[in-house]
Amino acid sequence: ARLGVNAAFGYENLFDEVIYSSQMGRKKPDPAIFQALANRLGVPPGKIVMVDDDPANIAGAQKAGLRGVNFNNAKQTAADLEKMLKAQGISF
């Protein structure tokens, strides 16, 4: 069902890569799914940001070396992402 919803709204067009845990036989917060994403992208895990509303999923991503932002609301998430990017010298 989730695959159809994401395809219908075009979410997949917003990201470089989309991995569905159901297709990989793994679930968040298993760090292996996040490592698979990094491998598929060919990007070091520390260059990837995981945004999720479940702190356990953020913790799984961080165990795989990704950066994490906890989603509470859009305004807070945007502010956290902007702060993270600015700390890396990226401005927009």
Secondary structure, DSSP 8 states (H G I E B T S, - for coil): -HHHHHHHHTGGGGSS----HHHHT--TT-HHHHHHHHHHHT--GGG-EEEES-HHHHHHHHHTT-EEEE-S-HHHHHHHHHHHHHHTT---
